Amino acid sequence: MSDILVINPNSSEAVTRSMDACLDLVRAGTPHTIRCATIAEAPSAIESQADIEKVEPLVVKRVAAETAAAYVIACFSDPGVVAARSRSTHPVIGIGEAGYLAALGFGGRFGIVSILENSIPRHARHIEELGLSSRLAGDRALGLGVAELSGESVVEAVTAAGRLLRDEDGADALVLGCAGMGQHRADVEAALDIPVVDPVQAGAVLAASMLTLDYNRCAA
């Protein structure tokens, strides 16, 4: 049994609690310990390129300071993941990349439900870097910030965006484009009858599988 550390790179304890609750499903299926941590000195939300640039060095610092067998960086833009990987001998997983990989397992193309319009170009760049642009059906924004992702109205908004992604953009699976959206996964999936990926769960599952299969990891 090994320890997986899921790092929330914003300072919102509410987001960390939401993620932690969603991870109970993963905990039930793995022998590995999964714990969550918050970067207290980070912005309360990561909603812009400037926010990402602020948290990147904080992510690298936190991975270096914490002892774990694997690290999951729980921001959909994967800030600091590449730099932290290059400095660690343990797996460092970004939930954006993990969410895309999970969606690919359903075949066809995936759609993203984002929080804000300014997230969409950033996601597109990351997807292009990963070589997955041909598998992206579309990316639809809710027009909501991280602090606004609770409540029944959010379920309705995510469902509406997901319906457009499914019916108009041709998405075969959806990826929730923020760590704070995972609490709505089951309701949205039931409403739309297509797979919905919580990227935090996907990141933790990928970390657990890497540890279970005992892949060797050498620092770059």
Secondary structure, DSSP 8 states (H G I E B T S, - for coil): --EEEEEE-SS-HHHHHHHHHHTHHHHTT-SSEEEEEE-TTS-S---SHHHHHHHHHHHHHHHHHS--SEEEE--TT-TTHHHHHHH-SS-EEEHHHHHHHHHHTT-S-EEEEESSTTHHHHHHHHHHHTT-GGGEEEEEE----GGG--SHHHHHHHHHHHHHHHHTS--SEEEESSGGGGGGHHHHHHHH-S-EE-HHHHHHHHHHHHHHTT------
